[in-house]
Amino acid sequence: MKKVLITGIAGGQGQLVARTLLRRQRGYQVVGVDRTAWEGRPRGVTMTVADLRKRKFEDVIRRERPDVIVHLASVRHFKAHPAVRHEVNVNGTKRLLDFACSHGVKHVIVLSSSYVYGALPENPYYMDESFPLNSSRTYPEMRDLAEMDMLATAYLWRSPDIAVSVLRPVNVLGYHVHSAIGRYLKNERVPTVMGFNPMLQFIHEDDLAEAIVLAIENHTRGVFNVVGPGAVPLHVAIRETGSAALALPEFAVRPAIQQLFRWGLYPFPPRAIDFAKYQCTLDGTRFREATGFTPRFSLAETFAAVRA
Amino acid sequence: MVARVQSLDARRKARQHAAERPRVHSVPPLRPAPPPPPAPGTPGELLAEAARQLWRRINPDVIGAINDELAGRLRRIPTRLNEYGYDPWGFNVDVARRAMIVTTLLYRHYFRVETHGVENLPDGRVLVISNHAGQIALDAAMIGTAAVLEREPPRILRGMGEYWLPTVPFLNVLVSRTGSVVGTPKNCTDLLRNEEAVIAFPEGIRGMNKLFSERYRLQRFGSGFMRLALATKTPIVPVAVVGSEEQAPAIANLTGVARLLGLPAFPITLTWPLLGPLGLLPLPVKYRITFGKPMRFEGGGDDEDAVIAKKVGRVVETIQAMLDKGLRERPGIFF
């Protein structure tokens, strides 16, 4: 029976991955690490409260000796100080990968994001995994995530014994996850840039959990875009998730968001607005071919999951 | 009053009748044909006459008929749309239909386009390659309109846009909803692999802003289109547009001013910038669009430049020959 260690197991996505693993026929032993305890966790899950940055974390790997690590514990919100984000996302991931190498872990799955490609005007639709991670060109706050992604990728040649899978899912929506796009769309009035309406891809949280488990089962190695059922323009997504767009001219929206972000009243830095202007859409062919993954939830069901 | 009601009724019937016919090529005549136009006078007179004609023809009935016709035709395009009506590249039928009402009016009543050989446009993946001119990309719009109005079944031609287009507010949305994308190799390959029809102008900006003295002389062709066609085993349909190269005769292109304003070009035409924004209006030239027979090339997409250039040369020769033939055979620039 494979033993899977999930970091960030108390988070929405972590819980879903754990539950998906437990439902599997072949059976998995699920252990978890998080900074906060998962209250009401299912019987099959054992967890340790530990911080990725602390010594205790290494002890968990040493004691549990998992076959697979699913690394979901990264800081995605911007409330934390940039130094904390960097410490957790970059240095934390490096420590995790080093421990994994020295304690005989065979497979590590690192959850990155589609945002690392950046939203740039010259982006083609459907970027594949070979595209450069351009996000920091216009969005420096995203740099630690891109660094985490590339650091994990480097272990593919640095430690060939350990299969590293870097998953870059598109916008995740659902009831349990706290995703950036979810928080953005849950505003009653969603700020957008007048005259822009890019195509956005979405994936349901349960589909992403399924994708992660498929990556485990197929022992995938490499970098994979994970895409859902399709793409719609931003304004359709806003309407379908039950909000209303507040389209402002760009010269107004940037300074407004800058101030609101500085005062802690708006959760995204002003540079994030590029994702409401330009495409950041991914080609998911490689993952589909490697694992046979097809999303179960349609776009309409994915949007409905936000309102639930 | 009664007579008016009856005439409206008759019009509605005519419209219904038109909608039932499987192949509709023109709006049913609403009134007796206008008297033959006077001999071409000065461009100003011609422009005024064209504007009068256009105004007389644009009335809600005509627009309603075009709308119905386009809706019927767009229902039959092979492009697959998701549950919200969008294809993976942002194309949307409703927006495209509304935009095409305008291009159809231009197609039928302003440029009075004559299209030949549209049946040469095959099903499945195809790369349409055409000459490019006229300062504004109306040639692309007219070829695209022809593929919807004249071909059976109608097809959407997917334009390959400039890299700066996505940065222009509103225009970027319109361009995307009507089926165009940024002209990156990845976009082009994906569209072709999806069995779409892609239209490209390998002359690019060099063609668009050519001077009047260079009209119907093809500028240097880029070779990217040929590499993509070979890599995806896509037939090339050469297209010649006669008329567009006289729609906005450019005397000069002030590259210095263009650079200062951050524009791709700053042409001086007979009317622009002399007449202000109105000067952007092209002359009411008559368009003649010819679709040539599909050309199929053998070879690899990453062959040496010289090998690719030879194949590009064959496309250039074909289009140039089609242009020369069209120029020889046309009775005039405006008629």
Interface residues (C-beta under 8 A of the other chain):
Chain A: P121 E122 N123 P124 Y125 Y126 M127 D128 V193 M194 G195 F196 N197 M199 P229 G230 A231 V232 P233 V236 E240 E250 K277 Y278 Q279 D283 S298 L299 A300
Chain B: N82 E83 Y84 Y86 P88 W89 G90 Y163 W164 P166 T167 P169 F170 N172 V173 S176 V181 V182 T184 P185 K186 N187 D190
